[in-house]
Amino acid sequence: MLPTVERLYRTATKVQAIPGLHYLVPPPNVVASDDTKAGFLECQRLAQEAVKEVASCIRPGWTELQTADLIETYLRDQGVPQFFHKPYVWFGDRSRFDGIGGYAAFMPTARVLREAEPFILDVAPILKGFISDIGYSDCLGENKEFEKAVGFLKELRQEIPTLFVSGRTGGEICREIESRIEGAGYENRHRCYPFGVIGHRVHRVTPTSVTAHFLNFGWQSFWSLLSRGLLGQLFNGMTEGDLTGLWAIEPHIGAKGFGAKFEEILVVENGMASWLEGEGCY
C-alpha cells in the first residue's frame, strides 16, 4: 500500500479544480521578471554558500545530524526564517540511498563520516519569500571514483538545458536524462525519492512566521504539492504541460558504494532554457 503522503500526491491534481484556487497560487508557467530571478538567485547562492562552507569544515567522525544542524544554523544566522525543507545530509553508502526504505529514513542520522567517503548536502531555504532547493556533493579526502562521477554530472548539467528546448515532453526529458545516466554506467537514484521525481517547480511564497514542519518539510512544501499537483513535478509519466517557469533539477546518480548529485534552478522561457547560475556549484 502506498504511504499516505504519496497517495495524497497521486490525487493532488483534483485540488487544482477547486474554484478560485488560481487566485491563491500563481500560475506556474509564467516568465519570471528580472527582479524575481534576482530574488531566487540570491537565495540559491546563499544556500550554496552554506553547504560549501560546512563541507569545508567536515572532519572524520562528524555525524549527519551534526552537519545538518550546522547548515541550518548558518542559514538562520544569515537571515533565513523558514525552509521549504530543512537540511538533508547523506554520508557514504547512504548517499546512494542504500538501506533507505521509507520517508523517515531520509532524515539525518548518527551515521559517522569516514575518510575518503563521499557525501551529499541538500537544503531548501526560503529567503524573502523566494525558495531555492540545492544539492551539493563532496568527498572527505581523495576518491577517484567520486571525481569521475562529478565529472559526469558536470557534462550532464551542460546537456540538460538543450533537452528543455527540444520539443520533448517532461516525461521524455526524464527518460532521456535517465538513459544518459545509465549509459555512463551509473544508476538512477532519484527514482528512490518520494514520488520518484527528477525535478520540481520553485516559486515565490508569502513570507510568514509559521514554521511548522513534518518530516523535515515546511508547510509550504505541502501547499505546493496540493495546489500544483502533478503539474509541479518533473517525472517519467509527464505527458503534457507547458514547461515554462523555474525548475529545481536534481539528477542523482549511484556508483559503487556512494551516490552523487547536483540540484539547482533551471529557467525555461521564450523557447530557451538556461541555468539561473551560469557556473554552477562545482
C-alpha positions, 0 to 999 in steps of 0.5 A: 500500500502506498504511504499516505503522503504519496497517495495524497500526491497521486490525487493532488491534481483534483485540488487544482479544480477547486474554484478560485484556487488560481487566485491563491497560487500563481500560475506556474508557467509564467516568465519570471521578471528580472527582479524575481530571478534576482530574488531566487538567485540570491537565495540559491547562492546563499544556500550554496554558500552554506553547504560549501562552507560546512563541507569545508569544515567536515572532519572524520567522525562528524555525524549527519545530524551534526552537519545538518544542524550546522547548515541550518544554523548558518542559514538562520544566522544569515537571515533565513526564517523558514525552509521549504525543507530543512537540511538533508545530509547523506554520508557514504553508502547512504548517499546512494540511498542504500538501506533507505526504505521509507520517508523517515529514513531520509532524515539525518542520522548518527551515521559517522563520516569516514575518510575518503567517503563521499557525501551529499548536502541538500537544503531548501531555504526560503529567503524573502519569500523566494525558495531555492532547493540545492544539492551539493556533493563532496568527498572527505579526502581523495576518491577517484571514483567520486571525481569521475562521477562529478565529472559526469554530472558536470557534462550532464548539467551542460546537456540538460538545458538543450533537452528543455528546448527540444520539443520533448515532453517532461516525461521524455526529458526524464527518460532521456536524462535517465538513459544518459545516466545509465549509459555512463554506467551509473544508476538512477537514484532519484527514482528512490525519492518520494514520488520518484521525481527528477525535478520540481517547480520553485516559486515565490511564497508569502513570507510568514512566521509559521514554521511548522514542519513534518518530516523535515518539510515546511508547510509550504512544501505541502501547499505546493504539492496540493495546489500544483499537483502533478503539474509541479513535478518533473517525472517519467509519466509527464505527458503534457504541460507547458514547461515554462517557469523555474525548475529545481533539477536534481539528477542523482546518480549511484556508483559503487558504494556512494551516490552523487548529485547536483540540484539547482534552478533551471529557467525555461522561457521564450523557447530557451532554457538556461541555468539561473547560475551560469557556473554552477556549484562545482 
